[in-house]
Amino acid sequence: MPPFDRSIAAPMPESVKRPGGFSRIPGTQGRDSYNEPMQLLAGLNDEQLAAVTLPAQHALIIAGAGSGKTRVLTTRIAWLIASGQAAATQIMAVTFTNKAAREMLARLGVMTSLNVKNLWVGTFHGLAHRLLRAHWRDAGLPQGFQIMDAADQLAAIKRLLKALGADDEKFPPKELAWFINAQKEAGLRPEGVEAHDDYTRRRVELYAAYEAQCMREGVVDFAELMLRSYELLARNEPLRLHYQRRFRHILVDEFQDTNRLQYQWLKRFVGEENALFCVGDDDQSIYAFRGAEVANMHDFVREFEVANLIRLERNYRSHGNILAAANAVIANNPARLGKNLWTEAPMGEPIRVYAAHDDAEEARFVVEEIQALTRQGMPAAEIAVLYRSNAQSRALEHALFSADLPYRVYGGLRFFERAEIKHALAYLRLVANPHDDTAFLRVVNFPARGIGARTIEQLSDVARAAGTSLYAAIEKLPNAAKFAGFCDLIQRLRAIAHLPLPELVEQTLEASGLRAHYRAEREGQERLANLDELVNAAAGFVAEQSLNRASNDSPTVLLDFLAHASLEAGEHQADEGRDAVQLMTVHAAKGLEFDVVFVCGLEEGLFPHEQSLLERGGLEEERRLMYVAVTRAKRLLYLSHAQTRQLHGQTRYAVASRFLEEIPIDLLKPLTMRSRRREYASSWALPARSAGHRFHIGQSVRHSAFGEGVIIALEGGGRDARAQINFGAAGIKWLALSVAKLEVP
């Protein structure tokens, strides 16, 4: 790899630049002739200029990745004020995060002489709260109402269930909180929720009881802020007309992320003389699981007969090859509003693609490339490793830890710090040593076993007086029967401690009830995937240990594995501000940018995620997620996948993601791992050939997992050879011939 050049080279060839031009606003001959307010417009490109200076009409600005949307929004506000078209009090700007709101206010403070603290610029929830504070009586709230965060809401629901004698196993508090919030975000009070079965009817009753409790206590949750402020505007016409007259200009950031209630809330501010200026990118709508409705953009255009639709397509972030790949992938989504990113930056390096033998080798490849890049002067903080699922971070973290490379997990916890993993490890620590009080306290009542805080306090007093561990003190407790089930569980697990470590971990996850607990959670799939990865971690640890010693005595291996987990959960993660590699999910990466980006695990069933293929619009959202991942890269992009991956401690054969196939082959550069004893090439990108193996197209074969099938395609050679096989009911699959162990009937 040549030394890394951080400079921008000559402009791109005309063939890859945006064709055509964009007319300036009527009456302008050039920026030199502008009067003082027009200085705000200096440096805007043609499309940005057109958006900022639009007349006071409804507008949709389709802002592509890296196209300067925040600059357009803030300059639009400053322009309206400086040009005398609106007073600061006539403008409301809405965004999604406090960080984005602070950034907008900071920019406006520099661009204008206004006291920005008085501007109505904030998040949806922040502005809804401001509205309710001003009109608490009309909203039916006490003057000093308080806001509950997610933890407060969960605690309130637990108190409610206890007061009503409701079964918290049948109605898990987190699940009930999700149900209540979902109804509110759909604009539904309890009386408006349709219940077609007894279970739903009971949940609706609990929703009603929760509302009554909140009213008694004078508190509101986040979802209530939006719903109550919407209802206030909907039923109070004089108040609604007041705000419609006041806010002549309403600007919305990240419009693609709005849910139905937020869109309806915005519409309540719009009368005959208001202008709704919405900025968003339908190709970056990736939060359907939070209720985001990309259809709001289409509905806005239709319902408001939007004539001003401007596309910000010039990208200031990425090199040409990266944008070409992003455009090619997203073009496969139907029903887009449509845009095509372009840049004046050079085409840059081709996109590097690597096909690993397994996920461990994929992680090693990533680490070796990072080491090469940092040796050439690339700051580690400018390197991001992205993955679809949190569980994928474990193998990457292990490889980084082993190579002594500092890293940070952005927007989340390191693998061994995640709550579900710490719960599982606590059970394993009790298998190794039941007198571990820290592990005991963590899981004695998790999942819930009816052992309350008062009982634990009594046990602690007995243990302290007797000078024993909590576990040993149980037999001295008058109400020891409360711990009988837990003690029996620990004894059963200790009785199977001789099993191979991966099997012991799997049995512990099931017997402890951890898997069942997270299966019952609405959003427990991510935690279950992490538990699966813990089994993989155990299997990988055993494999590594077997290379270094002759004995694999189970108790010793368990102790070593627990020590290994503690070390990897230690202080290796880099502190804030330290130069370190950034690890994160693709969802967490939205809004960020890096010189170098690795996108790992590009396999069918992982990215796109298998669950997405079962949901309406799921594949399209996964493709938008891929688009977001690709457009995070400024200079260099790596895409990797593995031919096999561990799942539940078992080897799963993987097929390269369809998103790889959607990128034109001339943009790609397949890589090989020459430093290994064997060389693995990106076979999907190589021309078809069949040398070096005994199979042929049309041949019948048998696989231990998929049954009998017929070979319909062959490509690659030697260790890189693979076959596409039609297994009938099991589907069509690509298998690496070096590991598939196919039999000829």
C-alpha positions in Angstrom: 0.0 0.0 0.0 1.5 3.4 -0.9 2.0 6.1 1.8 -1.4 7.6 2.7 -1.9 11.0 1.1 -4.3 13.2 3.1 -4.3 16.0 0.4 -7.1 16.6 -2.1 -5.7 16.0 -5.6 -6.9 17.6 -8.8 -10.6 17.9 -9.7 -12.4 14.8 -11.0 -12.7 14.2 -14.7 -15.8 15.9 -16.2 -17.3 12.4 -16.8 -17.9 11.9 -13.1 -18.9 15.5 -12.2 -22.4 16.7 -11.9 -23.7 17.7 -15.4 -25.2 21.0 -16.1 -25.5 24.1 -13.9 -28.0 25.8 -11.6 -29.4 29.3 -12.2 -28.9 32.0 -9.7 -31.9 33.7 -8.1 -33.4 36.3 -10.3 -31.9 39.8 -10.2 -28.4 38.7 -8.9 -25.4 39.2 -11.1 -22.8 37.7 -8.8 -22.0 37.7 -5.1 -19.8 40.8 -5.4 -22.8 43.0 -5.9 -24.7 41.8 -2.9 -25.5 44.2 -0.1 -24.5 43.5 3.6 -27.1 40.7 4.4 -26.0 38.9 1.3 -22.6 38.3 2.8 -24.3 35.4 4.6 -24.5 33.7 1.2 -20.8 33.8 0.5 -19.4 30.3 -0.2 -22.7 28.6 -0.8 -23.0 26.4 -3.9 -25.8 27.0 -6.4 -28.2 24.5 -4.9 -27.5 25.7 -1.3 -28.0 29.3 -2.4 -31.3 28.4 -4.1 -32.5 26.7 -0.9 -31.5 29.4 1.5 -33.1 32.2 -0.6 -36.4 30.4 -1.4 -39.6 32.5 -1.1 -41.8 32.0 1.9 -43.5 28.8 0.6 -43.5 25.2 1.6 -40.2 23.5 0.5 -38.5 20.1 0.8 -34.7 20.1 0.6 -33.4 16.6 -0.1 -30.0 16.8 1.4 -27.6 14.0 0.5 -24.9 12.8 2.8 -22.1 15.3 3.3 -24.0 18.0 1.4 -24.0 20.7 4.0 -27.6 20.6 5.3 -26.8 22.1 8.7 -25.2 25.1 7.0 -28.3 25.5 4.7 -30.7 25.4 7.7 -28.8 27.9 9.8 -28.0 30.2 6.9 -31.7 30.1 5.9 -32.7 31.3 9.4 -30.0 34.0 9.4 -31.0 35.1 5.9 -34.7 35.5 6.8 -33.8 37.7 9.7 -31.0 39.7 8.0 -33.0 40.4 4.9 -36.0 41.6 6.9 -38.3 38.9 5.8 -39.0 37.6 9.3 -38.3 38.6 12.9 -36.5 36.1 15.1 -39.7 35.6 17.1 -41.5 34.4 13.9 -39.1 31.4 13.4 -39.3 28.0 14.9 -36.6 25.4 14.1 -37.0 21.7 15.1 -34.3 19.0 15.2 -33.9 15.6 16.8 -31.0 15.8 19.2 -29.9 18.3 21.8 -26.4 18.2 20.2 -27.8 19.3 16.8 -29.9 22.0 18.4 -26.8 23.4 20.3 -24.8 23.3 17.0 -27.5 25.3 15.2 -27.7 27.9 18.0 -23.9 28.2 18.1 -23.7 28.9 14.4 -26.6 31.4 14.6 -24.8 33.2 17.4 -21.8 33.7 15.1 -23.8 34.6 12.0 -26.2 37.1 13.8 -26.2 39.5 16.7 -29.2 37.8 18.3 -29.5 36.5 21.8 -30.0 32.9 20.6 -31.3 31.8 23.9 -34.7 33.4 23.1 -35.0 31.6 19.7 -37.5 28.7 19.4 -34.8 26.3 18.3 -34.8 22.8 19.8 -35.8 19.2 19.7 -39.3 18.0 19.2 -39.6 17.1 22.9 -37.8 20.3 24.0 -40.2 22.5 22.1 -43.3 20.5 23.2 -42.1 20.9 26.8 -41.7 24.6 26.3 -45.3 24.8 24.9 -46.7 22.9 27.8 -44.9 25.0 30.4 -46.4 28.1 28.9 -49.9 26.7 28.7 -50.0 24.1 31.6 -53.5 25.0 32.7 -55.0 24.6 29.1 -53.1 21.3 28.8 -54.6 20.0 32.0 -51.3 19.7 33.9 -50.2 21.0 37.3 -47.9 24.1 37.0 -44.9 22.2 38.5 -45.3 19.0 36.4 -42.1 17.0 36.2 -40.6 15.0 33.3 -39.7 11.3 33.7 -36.8 9.8 31.8 -36.9 6.2 30.6 -35.6 4.9 34.0 -38.2 6.9 35.9 -40.9 5.6 33.7 -39.8 2.0 34.2 -39.8 2.5 37.9 -43.3 4.0 37.8 -44.6 1.1 35.9 -43.1 -1.4 38.3 -44.8 0.4 41.2 -48.1 0.3 39.3 -47.9 -3.4 38.6 -47.1 -4.1 42.3 -49.9 -1.9 43.5 -52.4 -3.6 41.2 -51.1 -7.1 42.0 -50.3 -7.6 38.3 -48.0 -10.4 37.2 -44.8 -8.7 36.1 -43.7 -11.9 34.3 -46.9 -11.9 32.2 -46.6 -8.1 31.8 -42.9 -7.3 31.8 -42.4 -3.7 32.8 -40.1 -2.9 29.8 -42.6 -4.5 27.4 -45.5 -2.5 28.9 -43.5 0.7 28.7 -42.9 0.0 25.0 -46.6 -0.7 24.5 -47.7 2.5 26.2 -45.1 4.7 24.3 -46.1 3.1 21.0 -49.7 4.0 21.6 -48.9 7.5 22.5 -46.6 7.9 19.4 -49.5 6.7 17.3 -51.7 9.4 18.9 -53.8 7.0 20.9 -55.2 7.2 24.4 -56.4 4.0 26.1 -60.0 4.5 24.9 -58.7 4.6 21.3 -56.7 1.4 21.3 -58.3 -1.6 19.6 -58.1 -4.7 21.7 -58.9 -8.0 20.0 -57.9 -10.4 22.7 -57.8 -10.6 26.5 -54.1 -10.0 26.8 -54.3 -6.7 24.8 -57.4 -5.6 26.8 -55.4 -6.1 30.0 -52.5 -4.1 28.7 -54.9 -1.3 27.7 -56.3 -1.3 31.3 -52.8 -1.0 32.6 -52.2 1.9 30.2 -55.2 3.6 31.6 -54.1 3.0 35.2 -50.6 4.3 34.3 -52.1 7.5 33.0 -54.2 8.0 36.1 -51.1 7.4 38.3 -49.1 10.0 36.3 -51.9 12.5 36.7 -52.0 12.0 40.5 -48.2 12.4 40.7 -48.0 15.3 38.3 -45.5 13.7 36.0 -45.2 13.2 32.2 -43.0 10.8 30.2 -41.3 11.8 26.9 -44.1 10.4 24.7 -46.6 12.3 26.7 -44.9 15.6 26.0 -45.5 15.1 22.3 -49.0 13.7 22.5 -50.3 16.2 25.1 -48.9 19.2 23.2 -50.4 17.9 20.0 -53.8 17.5 21.7 -53.5 21.0 23.1 -53.0 22.5 19.7 -55.7 20.3 18.1 -58.5 21.2 20.5 -57.7 24.8 21.4 -58.3 26.7 18.2 -57.5 30.2 19.6 -54.1 28.9 20.8 -53.4 27.1 17.6 -54.2 30.3 15.5 -51.9 32.3 17.8 -48.9 30.1 17.1 -49.8 29.9 13.4 -49.7 33.7 13.3 -46.5 33.8 15.4 -44.3 31.2 13.6 -44.5 32.2 9.9 -41.4 30.1 9.2 -41.1 26.5 10.5 -37.9 24.7 9.7 -37.3 21.0 10.3 -34.1 19.1 10.3 -33.7 15.3 9.7 -37.3 15.2 8.4 -36.9 11.6 7.3 -36.7 10.5 11.0 -40.1 12.0 12.0 -42.8 9.6 13.3 -46.5 10.1 12.5 -47.3 12.0 15.7 -44.4 14.4 15.1 -45.5 15.1 11.6 -49.1 15.7 12.8 -47.7 18.0 15.5 -45.9 20.0 12.9 -49.0 20.3 10.7 -50.8 22.0 13.6 -48.5 25.0 13.3 -49.3 25.4 9.6 -52.0 27.8 8.5 -52.6 29.7 5.2 -49.6 32.0 5.6 -47.0 29.7 7.1 -44.0 28.2 5.3 -42.8 24.7 6.2 -39.2 24.3 5.2 -38.2 20.6 5.7 -34.7 19.2 5.2 -34.0 15.5 5.0 -32.8 12.5 3.0 -35.1 9.6 2.3 -32.0 7.5 1.5 -30.9 7.9 5.1 -34.1 6.9 6.9 -32.9 4.0 9.1 -34.9 4.3 12.3 -38.2 2.5 11.5 -37.6 0.5 14.7 -38.1 3.8 16.6 -41.2 4.7 14.7 -39.7 6.8 11.9 -41.8 7.1 8.8 -40.0 7.8 5.6 -43.4 8.1 4.0 -43.8 11.4 5.8 -41.6 13.0 3.1 -43.8 11.8 0.3 -47.0 12.8 2.2 -45.6 16.3 2.8 -45.0 16.8 -0.9 -48.5 15.6 -1.7 -50.5 17.1 1.1 -48.9 20.6 0.9 -48.5 20.5 -2.9 -44.8 21.3 -2.5 -43.5 23.0 -5.6 -40.1 23.9 -4.2 -38.1 20.6 -4.1 -34.3 21.1 -4.2 -31.7 18.4 -4.2 -28.4 19.0 -2.5 -26.3 16.5 -4.3 -22.8 17.9 -4.2 -20.9 16.0 -1.5 -18.0 17.6 0.4 -16.9 14.5 2.3 -16.1 11.5 0.1 -13.9 10.7 -2.9 -15.6 9.7 -6.2 -15.3 6.0 -6.0 -17.1 5.9 -2.6 -19.9 8.0 -3.9 -20.3 5.9 -7.0 -20.6 2.8 -4.9 -23.2 4.5 -2.6 -25.2 5.7 -5.6 -25.2 2.2 -7.2 -26.4 0.5 -4.1 -29.2 2.9 -3.2 -30.4 3.0 -6.8 -31.9 -0.5 -6.2 -34.5 0.9 -3.8 -37.9 1.7 -5.4 -40.0 4.7 -4.6 -37.1 7.1 -3.9 -37.5 10.9 -4.2 -34.3 10.5 -6.1 -30.8 12.1 -6.1 -27.3 11.3 -7.2 -24.3 12.4 -5.1 -21.3 13.9 -6.9 -18.1 15.6 -5.9 -15.2 17.7 -7.3 -12.8 15.7 -5.2 -10.7 13.0 -7.0 -12.0 9.5 -7.7 -9.6 8.3 -5.0 -8.6 4.7 -4.2 -10.8 1.8 -5.3 -12.9 0.2 -2.6 -11.0 -2.7 -1.0 -12.9 -6.0 -0.6 -11.8 -8.9 1.5 -13.3 -12.4 1.8 -12.2 -14.0 5.0 -12.2 -17.7 5.8 -14.1 -17.0 9.1 -15.0 -14.1 11.4 -11.8 -14.5 13.4 -9.7 -14.0 10.3 -11.8 -11.1 9.2 -11.0 -9.4 12.5 -7.3 -10.2 12.1 -7.4 -8.7 8.6 -9.0 -5.5 9.9 -6.4 -5.2 12.6 -3.4 -5.7 10.2 -4.8 -3.1 7.8 -5.2 -0.6 10.7 -1.7 -1.3 11.8 -0.4 -0.6 8.3 -2.5 2.6 8.0 -1.3 4.0 11.4 2.3 3.2 10.5 1.8 5.4 7.4 0.6 8.3 9.6 -3.2 7.9 9.6 -4.6 8.9 13.0 -6.3 6.0 14.7 -9.3 8.3 15.5 -9.9 8.7 11.8 -10.4 5.0 11.4 -13.9 3.5 12.1 -14.9 -0.1 12.1 -18.7 -0.5 11.5 -20.9 -3.6 12.0 -24.6 -4.3 11.7 -25.0 -6.0 15.0 -23.5 -5.3 18.4 -22.5 -8.9 18.8 -20.0 -8.6 16.0 -17.8 -6.3 18.1 -16.6 -9.2 20.3 -14.2 -10.7 17.7 -13.0 -7.3 16.6 -12.4 -6.2 20.2 -10.5 -9.4 20.9 -8.3 -8.8 17.9 -7.6 -5.2 18.8 -6.9 -6.1 22.4 -4.5 -8.8 21.3 -2.7 -6.4 19.0 -2.5 -3.8 21.8 -4.4 -1.3 19.6 -6.4 1.3 21.6 -10.0 1.5 20.6 -13.3 3.0 21.8 -16.8 1.6 21.3 -18.8 4.6 20.2 -22.4 5.0 21.5 -22.3 1.7 23.4 -20.5 -0.6 25.8 -17.6 -3.0 25.1 -18.7 -6.6 24.7 -17.8 -7.8 28.2 -19.3 -4.7 29.8 -22.8 -5.3 28.5 -25.4 -6.1 31.2 -26.5 -9.4 29.7 -22.9 -10.6 29.4 -22.1 -9.5 32.9 -25.2 -11.4 34.1 -24.0 -14.6 32.3 -20.5 -14.2 33.6 -21.8 -13.8 37.1 -23.5 -17.2 36.9 -20.3 -18.8 35.5 -18.3 -17.2 38.4 -20.7 -18.9 40.9 -20.2 -22.2 39.1 -16.5 -21.7 39.7 -16.9 -20.3 43.2 -20.4 -20.0 44.8 -18.9 -17.8 47.6 -18.3 -14.9 45.2 -20.6 -12.3 46.8 -20.4 -9.8 44.0 -21.6 -12.4 41.4 -24.2 -13.6 43.9 -25.7 -10.2 44.4 -25.8 -9.5 40.7 -28.0 -12.5 39.8 -29.6 -13.9 42.9 -32.8 -12.1 41.8 -32.1 -11.9 38.0 -34.2 -13.0 36.3 -36.7 -12.2 39.1 -37.3 -14.9 41.7 -39.3 -13.0 44.3 -36.2 -12.3 46.4 -36.6 -8.7 47.5 -34.2 -6.1 48.9 -35.3 -6.7 52.5 -34.5 -10.4 52.2 -31.1 -9.7 50.8 -30.4 -7.2 53.6 -31.3 -9.9 56.2 -29.0 -12.4 54.5 -26.2 -9.8 54.5 -26.6 -9.3 58.2 -26.5 -13.0 58.9 -23.4 -13.4 56.7 -21.6 -10.5 58.3 -22.3 -11.8 61.8 -21.2 -15.3 60.9 -18.2 -14.2 59.0 -19.2 -16.2 55.9 -20.1 -15.6 52.3 -23.7 -14.8 51.4 -24.1 -18.3 49.8 -22.9 -20.0 52.9 -25.1 -17.9 55.1 -28.3 -19.1 53.5 -28.6 -22.2 55.6 -28.5 -20.0 58.8 -31.4 -17.8 57.5 -34.8 -18.4 59.0 -36.5 -17.9 55.7 -33.9 -19.9 53.7 -36.7 -21.4 51.6 -36.8 -18.3 49.5 -33.4 -19.1 48.2 -34.1 -22.8 47.6 -34.6 -22.5 43.8 -31.5 -20.4 43.3 -29.3 -22.7 45.4 -30.6 -25.7 43.4 -29.8 -23.9 40.2 -26.2 -23.2 41.2 -25.7 -26.8 42.4 -27.1 -28.2 39.1 -24.7 -25.9 37.1 -21.8 -26.9 39.3 -22.6 -30.6 38.6 -22.1 -30.0 34.9 -18.9 -27.9 35.2 -17.0 -30.8 33.6 -18.7 -30.2 30.2 -16.7 -28.5 27.4 -16.7 -24.8 28.0 -19.0 -23.8 25.1 -21.5 -26.4 26.2 -21.3 -25.3 29.8 -21.9 -21.6 28.8 -24.9 -22.7 26.6 -26.4 -24.7 29.4 -25.9 -21.9 31.9 -27.7 -19.4 29.6 -30.7 -21.7 29.3 -30.9 -23.0 32.9 -30.4 -19.6 34.5 -33.4 -18.2 32.6 -31.4 -15.5 30.9 -32.4 -16.5 27.4 -36.1 -16.8 28.3 -35.9 -13.4 30.0 -34.6 -11.7 26.9 -36.9 -13.6 24.6 -39.8 -12.0 26.4 -38.4 -8.5 25.9 -39.8 -6.5 22.9 -36.2 -5.4 22.0 -34.3 -8.4 23.4 -33.0 -9.7 20.1 -29.8 -7.7 20.4 -29.1 -9.1 23.9 -29.8 -12.6 22.7 -27.4 -12.1 19.9 -24.8 -11.0 22.4 -25.4 -14.1 24.5 -24.9 -16.2 21.4 -21.6 -14.4 20.9 -20.6 -15.3 24.4 -20.9 -19.0 23.4 -18.7 -18.2 20.4 -16.2 -16.4 22.6 -16.0 -19.6 24.8 -15.4 -21.8 21.7 -12.8 -19.4 20.4 -11.0 -19.3 23.7 -10.8 -23.0 23.9 -9.4 -23.2 20.4 -6.8 -20.6 21.3 -5.9 -22.4 24.5 -5.6 -25.8 22.9 -2.7 -24.4 20.8 -0.8 -23.4 23.9 -1.2 -26.3 26.2 -1.8 -30.0 26.2 -4.6 -30.1 28.9 -8.1 -28.7 28.5 -9.3 -29.5 32.0 -12.8 -28.0 32.2 -12.5 -26.3 35.7 -9.2 -24.8 34.8 -10.4 -23.6 31.4 -13.5 -22.0 33.0 -11.2 -20.0 35.5 -9.0 -19.0 32.7 -11.9 -17.9 30.5 -13.3 -15.8 33.4 -9.9 -14.2 33.9 -9.7 -13.5 30.1 -13.2 -11.8 30.2 -12.2 -9.6 33.2 -9.0 -8.5 31.4 -10.7 -7.7 28.2 -13.4 -5.7 30.2 -10.6 -3.8 31.9 -9.1 -0.4 31.1 -8.0 -1.2 27.6 -10.7 1.0 26.0 -9.2 4.4 25.2 -10.1 7.5 27.2 -11.9 10.4 25.7 -9.6 12.4 23.5 -7.0 9.7 23.1 -6.1 8.7 19.5 -8.0 5.4 19.2 -9.8 3.3 16.6 -13.6 3.9 16.7 -15.9 0.8 16.8 -19.7 1.2 16.3 -22.8 -0.1 14.8 -23.9 1.5 11.5 -26.9 3.0 13.2 -24.6 4.8 15.7 -22.4 6.0 12.8 -25.1 8.2 11.2 -24.0 11.8 11.2 -20.3 10.9 11.6 -17.4 10.8 9.1 -13.9 9.2 9.0 -11.0 9.1 6.7 -11.0 5.3 6.7 -14.1 3.1 7.2 -14.3 -0.7 7.5 -17.7 -2.3 7.0 -17.6 -5.8 8.4 -19.9 -8.8 8.2 -21.3 -8.2 4.7 -23.2 -11.5 4.5 -26.7 -12.5 3.7 -28.6 -12.9 7.0 -26.3 -10.5 8.8 -26.2 -7.4 6.5 -29.0 -7.4 5.2 -30.2 -8.8 8.5 -32.3 -11.9 8.2 -35.1 -10.3 10.2 -35.4 -7.5 7.7 -36.3 -10.0 4.9 -39.4 -10.9 6.9 -40.7 -7.3 7.4 -42.4 -5.1 4.9 -39.9 -2.5 3.7 -37.2 -4.2 5.7 -34.8 -4.9 2.8 -35.1 -1.3 1.6 -34.2 0.0 5.1 -31.2 -2.4 5.2 -30.1 -1.0 1.9 -30.4 2.6 3.2 -28.3 1.4 6.2 -25.6 0.2 3.8 -25.8 3.6 2.0 -25.2 5.3 5.4 -22.3 3.0 6.1 -20.6 3.6 2.8 -21.0 7.4 2.9 -19.3 7.7 6.3 -15.9 7.2 4.5 -14.0 10.2 3.2 -10.8 8.7 1.7 -10.7 4.9 2.0 -13.4 2.2 2.3 -13.0 -1.5 3.1 -15.8 -4.0 2.8 -15.3 -7.5 4.3 -17.3 -10.7 4.7 -16.5 -14.2 6.0 -17.2 -17.6 4.4 -18.0 -19.1 7.7 -19.2 -17.5 11.0 -19.9 -18.9 14.4 -23.5 -18.9 15.6 -24.6 -20.6 18.9 -21.1 -22.1 19.0 -21.7 -23.8 15.6 -20.2 -23.0 12.2 -22.6 -21.3 9.8 -21.7 -21.1 6.1 -22.2 -17.6 4.8 -23.0 -16.1 1.4 -21.6 -12.6 0.5 -24.2 -9.8 0.8 -26.3 -8.8 -2.2 -25.1 -5.3 -1.4 -21.6 -6.2 -2.5 -23.0 -7.5 -5.8 -24.8 -4.2 -6.4 -21.5 -2.2 -6.5 -19.9 -2.1 -10.0 -16.9 -4.4 -10.1 -14.7 -1.7 -11.6 -14.9 0.2 -8.3 -13.6 -2.7 -6.3 -10.1 -4.0 -5.5 -10.2 -7.6 -4.1 -7.5 -8.2 -1.4 -5.7 -11.3 -0.2 -4.1 -12.2 3.1 -0.6 -13.0 2.0 0.9 -13.1 5.5 -1.1 -16.2 6.4 -0.1 -19.8 5.6 -3.0 -20.0 3.2 -4.2 -17.3 0.9 -7.9 -16.5 0.8 -9.1 -14.5 -2.2 -12.4 -12.7 -2.8 -13.8 -15.4 -5.0 -17.1 -13.7 -5.7 -15.1 -11.1 -7.7 -13.0 -13.6 -9.7 -13.9 -15.0 -13.1 -15.6 -18.4 -13.0 -13.3 -21.4 -13.2 -13.5 -24.9 -11.8 -9.8 -26.2 -11.6 -8.6 -28.0 -8.5 -11.7 -29.8 -7.3 -13.7 -32.9 -8.3 -17.1 -31.3 -8.7 -19.0 -30.2 -11.9 -22.2 -28.3 -12.8 -25.2 -30.6 -12.7 -23.7 -33.0 -10.2 -25.8 -34.2 -7.3 -24.3 -33.7 -3.8 -25.3 -34.1 -0.1 -24.7 -31.7 2.8 -25.1 -32.6 6.5 -27.2 -29.6 7.2 -29.0 -28.8 4.0 -29.6 -32.3 2.6 -29.4 -33.3 -1.1 -28.9 -30.7 -3.8 -27.6 -30.1 -7.4 -24.6 -27.9 -8.3 -25.8 -25.1 -10.5 -22.6 -22.9 -10.6 -18.9 -23.2 -9.8 -16.2 -20.5 -9.4 -12.8 -20.0 -8.0 -10.1 -22.6 -7.7 -8.1 -24.5 -5.1 -8.7 -23.2 -1.6 -10.9 -20.4 -3.1 -13.3 -22.7 -5.0 -17.0 -22.5 -4.1 -20.2 -23.9 -5.5 -23.7 -22.6 -5.8 -26.1 -25.4 -4.9 -29.9 -25.7 -5.2 -31.0 -27.6 -2.1 -34.7 -27.5 -2.9 -36.6 -26.7 0.3 -33.5 -25.4 2.0 -32.9 -22.9 -0.8 -30.0 -22.0 -3.1 -26.7 -21.5 -1.3 -23.0 -20.7 -2.0 -20.6 -23.0 -0.2 -16.8 -22.9 0.0 -15.7 -26.3 -1.2 -12.6 -26.3 1.1 -14.8 -26.5 4.2 -18.3 -27.6 3.1 -17.6 -31.4 3.2 -20.0 -32.2 0.4 -20.7 -35.9 -0.3 -21.5 -37.4 -3.7 -24.6 -39.8 -3.3 
